[in-house]
Amino acid sequence: MFALSRAFSTHHARRASLLTRMVDAEAMSRQRRALSQLDPHLRRDIGLSDGEIETELRRTLWDVPANWRR
């Protein structure tokens, strides 16, 4: 019984992890879209150049900050 419970728990954790990653990926996509739509004066306010923003926008969906992958 314990082995079945443990297997179910592991499977559930993987599904939760996948769901979490999907939610995180959507959040990253939303943030990058918002970043692309900032006015130039707001870009300067947050300290990012147009080149830095373009680099961020070209990153792949799964290329997220390291602390998101923990």
Secondary structure, DSSP 4 states (H G I P E B T S, - for coil): -HHHHHHHHHHHHHHHHHHHHHHHHHHHHHHHHHHHT--HHHHHHTT--HHHHHHHHHS-TT---GGGG-
